[in-house]
Amino acid sequence: MATKNHNLSKFDSPLPSAADMRFGIVVAEWNREVTEALLEGAVRTLRAAGCPDMNIQVKYVPGTFELSLGAQFFAEYTDVDAVIALGCVIQGDTRHFDFICQGVTQGITQLQIQWNMPIAFGVLTVGDMQQALDRCGGRHGNKGDEAAATAINMVKLQIDMEAASPDHEPDRRNIN
């Protein structure tokens, strides 16, 4: 559904409990006004779902293009259940926008498959700063909220699927 028809901060159903889930959040420093607002939304949603602050790790990378490697570092060097990647790419006069958007999209998709770990795509790809502000807490809500909700739902799905697998050992978490 197009963002213009949907508030990114409103969810169709309640989120599962995130009380026993661990999240890494990797945030691009470029367009910091926007990415800090996305981070606030993501953390707010995680907390509202019961995730304690000690289960939320935040790291910064220089720009959106570096989000894929930052997410990989979380997968490789920490014990998180999911990563939330937050960035903002604003269309300019050159094709740079296309290359960055394509690179981060492919990178995050590839990482999810390679690491068997949810990596939520909280990257705004917009035409101008006003569109970004509308989507990081403005009139269209906050894409950070949506990315956190996606991460929670995907961790819950993975836990449910693993529990249903005949070869799976019981998970340490008690997530409803």
CORMO-V805297 format. One record per residue. RES is the residue in one small letter. SS is DSSP state (alpha for helix, beta for strand, coil for the rest). D_LAST is the distance of its C-alpha to the last C-alpha in whole Angstrom. Layout:
BEGIN
RES | SS | D_LAST
RES | SS | D_LAST
END
This chain:
BEGIN
m | coil | 28
a | coil | 31
t | alpha | 30
k | alpha | 33
n | alpha | 31
h | coil | 27
n | coil | 26
l | coil | 24
s | coil | 22
k | coil | 21
f | coil | 18
d | coil | 18
s | coil | 14
p | coil | 12
l | coil | 10
p | coil | 6
s | coil | 6
a | coil | 9
a | coil | 10
d | coil | 10
m | coil | 11
r | coil | 15
f | beta | 17
g | beta | 21
i | beta | 23
v | beta | 26
v | beta | 29
a | beta | 32
e | coil | 35
w | coil | 37
n | coil | 37
r | alpha | 35
e | alpha | 35
v | alpha | 33
t | alpha | 31
e | alpha | 30
a | alpha | 29
l | alpha | 27
l | alpha | 25
e | alpha | 25
g | alpha | 23
a | alpha | 21
v | alpha | 20
r | alpha | 20
t | alpha | 17
l | alpha | 15
r | alpha | 16
a | alpha | 15
a | coil | 12
g | coil | 12
c | coil | 13
p | coil | 16
d | alpha | 20
m | alpha | 20
n | alpha | 17
i | beta | 19
q | beta | 23
v | beta | 25
k | beta | 28
y | beta | 31
v | beta | 33
p | coil | 37
g | coil | 36
t | alpha | 34
f | alpha | 35
e | alpha | 34
l | alpha | 30
s | alpha | 30
l | alpha | 31
g | alpha | 29
a | alpha | 26
q | alpha | 28
f | alpha | 28
f | alpha | 25
a | alpha | 24
e | alpha | 27
y | alpha | 27
t | coil | 24
d | coil | 20
v | coil | 18
d | coil | 15
a | beta | 17
v | beta | 20
i | beta | 21
a | beta | 25
l | beta | 27
g | beta | 30
c | beta | 33
v | beta | 36
i | beta | 39
q | coil | 41
g | coil | 45
d | coil | 48
t | coil | 48
r | coil | 45
h | alpha | 43
f | alpha | 41
d | alpha | 40
f | alpha | 40
i | alpha | 38
c | alpha | 35
q | alpha | 36
g | alpha | 35
v | alpha | 32
t | alpha | 31
q | alpha | 32
g | alpha | 31
i | alpha | 27
t | alpha | 27
q | alpha | 29
l | alpha | 27
q | alpha | 23
i | alpha | 25
q | alpha | 27
w | alpha | 24
n | coil | 21
m | coil | 19
p | beta | 18
i | beta | 21
a | beta | 21
f | beta | 24
g | beta | 25
v | beta | 29
l | beta | 31
t | beta | 34
v | beta | 36
g | coil | 40
d | coil | 40
m | alpha | 39
q | alpha | 39
q | alpha | 36
a | alpha | 34
l | alpha | 35
d | alpha | 33
r | coil | 30
c | beta | 29
g | beta | 29
g | beta | 32
r | coil | 32
h | coil | 30
g | beta | 27
n | beta | 26
k | alpha | 25
g | alpha | 23
d | alpha | 20
e | alpha | 20
a | alpha | 20
a | alpha | 17
a | alpha | 15
t | alpha | 16
a | alpha | 15
i | alpha | 12
n | alpha | 11
m | alpha | 13
v | alpha | 11
k | alpha | 8
l | alpha | 11
q | alpha | 13
i | alpha | 10
d | alpha | 9
m | alpha | 13
e | alpha | 14
a | alpha | 12
a | alpha | 14
s | coil | 17
p | coil | 20
d | coil | 21
h | coil | 18
e | coil | 17
p | coil | 14
d | coil | 12
r | coil | 13
r | coil | 9
n | coil | 7
i | coil | 4
n | coil | 0
END
